[in-house]
Amino acid sequence: MNPLLENFNTPFETAPFHLINNEHFLPAIQASIEMAREDIKTIKENSHPDFLNTIVALENSGEKLSRAASLFFNLNAAETNEEIQRLAKEISPLLSAHSNDVLLDEDLFKQVKEVYDRKDQLNLSTEESTLLDKTYKSFIRNGSLLDEAGKKKLRDIDQQLSMLGLQFGENVLKETNNYELIISEEKDLAGLPEGVVEAASQVAEEKGKKGKWVFTLAFPSYIPFMTYASNRDLRKKLFIAYNTKACKGDQLDNQEIIKKILQLKNQRAKLLGYDNFASFVLEERMAADGAQVLSFLNELLEKARPKAKAEMAELADFARKKDQLDDLQKWDVSYYAEKLKMKKYQVDDELLKPYFELNRTIEGVFATAKKLYGISFKENPQIPVYHPEVKAYEVNDERGNHLAVLYADFFPRPGKRNGAWMTIYRGQKRTGNKEQRPHVSIVCNFTKPTKTKPSLLTFNEVTTLFHEFGHALHGMLADGNFESLSGTNVYWDFVELPSQIFENWCYEKECLDLFAKHYQTGEPIPEFLIERIKKAANFHQGYQTVRQISLGLLDMAYHTADPDKIEDVFAFEKEIMKPTELLEPVAGTMMSASFSHIFQGGYAAGYYSYKWAEVLDADAFELFLEKGIFDKETAYSFRDNILAMGGKEHPDVLYKKFRGRSPKPDALIKRAGLLV
Ligand SMILES: [Zn+2]
C-alpha cells in the first residue's frame, strides 16, 4: 500500500501527510510515470485525433504523477531532510526524462499537429484555443518541426548550454567563496552592528582564524559591511572584490563563457526560426518583442534619471557635510544612504514591530480578502499537515461554497529553505461537470513567538505576507477548465501583478486600521508612522529604478545583439550601461561576469519583468485609489478579469478588460516619487 497511489481519503482530498513516509516517494513516482506513459499510449491509439481525445487528454494525462511530484518538491522546499534531498537527485532526472519522452514523441506530435492544422474548423472557445496553441508550441519550441539533423543540433546546443550555465555559476560561487576580508584590529569594525561583528567572528573561527573577523562576498556578510562599516578603504576593497568576480582573466573568468552562451542561444533561436533569443523568449510573454521592452525601459529611464541624479547630489552633499567627503564613490552609496534615510525618516523596525503581531496581521490579511472578494477562512484541524506548525484553512466564497484549501507555514525550521513563496499542492480545473478546487500554500520565515513575546513582524515581513497572499488569491480564485492555464499559470511578466498589487493595501490607513494595533495597548498605528513608512519606501527609488533598468537594458542588449559583434565583454557592458551611470564607473569592475540571473538562471531576456510588473501593479492599483481601495465593483472586476482568468487569454487582453486601456507607467512614476 502506497498512500500516494491511493485515492486520498481526507477532507477535500488533501494530501495525506500523516500517512506518507520517505520510502513512498520513489516507488510512487516510478509507478505514476508508468501510468502517465499509459495515458500517452491511449491518446496515440486514437485513429481520428480531435481536440478532446488529444489536446484535452494530453492536458489531463499523468494526474497522479503531477500530484505526487508537486507534493514531493513542495516538501523538499518546506520540510526537507537528507533523505528527501538524496531522493530529489534520483527523482528529478526521472521527471525530466519523462517530459522529454513526451515532447520528443514524433507520433504524438503528428497527432497534435493534425488537430492544430484544423484549428479554424474546430469552433474552439478562447480558452480552448489558448490550450491548443500552448500545447502545439511546447512541441515546436522544443524542435518538433526540425529535420533529423536540426533536432540533433538542438539537443547538442541544449546540452552545451546547460553545461556552460553550470560552469558560469560554479565560477561565480568559487569566486564568492575564495575571497575573504580578514580584519584583525577592532577599530576597523567601527560602525558595524553587534550582530554583524559577532557573525564575522564566527566565520573567522570556522575558517581557523580565531580572534579575528572575516567578511565574505556572501550577501549576509557583504551587505551589512557596505551599509555600516565606517572604514572607507575597507569598503572600497570589498566593493572591488565583489564587482570583479569572474572577470580577472584567470581560470575562473566567465567572459569567454558568456560569449559562447550568447552564440549558442542565438543559434538555437535561429534554428527554430526566430530573429534572436529575445524573440524566442518574448513570444510567451505579455511584452510583444525586444523593441517594446527597450522602449519601455528607456521611457522609464528618462523619467527616473533626473530623480536619481538629484538623489545622488543630495547624498554627496550629505557626505560632504558629515565627513568632508569630496568625491562620493560607488562604495559610499549604501553607507551614507542608510544614515541619510535614518536622519530623514527615523523609521526603524523596532518602532513599527509592536503594531504587527503575526496573528493579528494574518487576521488583517483575511479581513482584507473578505472585504474585497467576500471570501472567508476557517481553520480546519481535520486537514492533515506536514508539520505541527503548519495551519490549514478551509476557504469559502461569498455564497458559502468551498473555494480552496490554504496551508500557512510561517516559521523557520532547519529543513526549510530561505525566503518566502507561494506554491500549490493541487491546481484548479474542471473535467466534465466535476470541479477540482485548488490546494494552495504560503511558506515564510518569520520570527517565531517565544514564551514571553508574540511574533512581531517587521514592515518588510508584513509586505512579504501580503505579497505571497496575493499569489495565493490568484491560485484560490482560479476559475478555468484546464489546470495548465489556471491560477498562477500565466506568462512570466504577468505573474507578479496579483502579488505586488496586494502589497499596496498595507500602505493604506483604511486597511491598516483593520489590524495594525499595538500588541500590548491595542492602540492603532499612528498616522504619522504610516506617512513615514510611505516616504521611507520611496527613499532612493530613482537610484534603485535606474539600477534595475540598467540590468534590464544589459540583459536585452545581450539577447538581441548579433553575438559575433560582442568581442569585448567589458566594452559591450560599458557602452550599454553608459546612459544609466550615476557615479564614476570603477575601472576593472563588471556586472556581466556574475550576472547569474541571465547566464545561469531563467531570467535571460526577462530581467525587465521586475519593472514591468511594478508598472502593472501601480497602474492597476491606481484604479482602486480612484474608486476606493475596498470598492466592490473594482475588486470584482479585478477578480473576474485577472485573478479568475489565469492564463486563459493573453494578459494584454485581460489587463485591458480590467483597466479599460493598456498599462501606463505614470502611476508607478507618481507612486515612486520619481517626478522632480
Ligand atoms: Zn512573487
Residues whose N, C-alpha, C, O or C-beta is under 5 A from the ligand:
A	BS01	ZN	S499
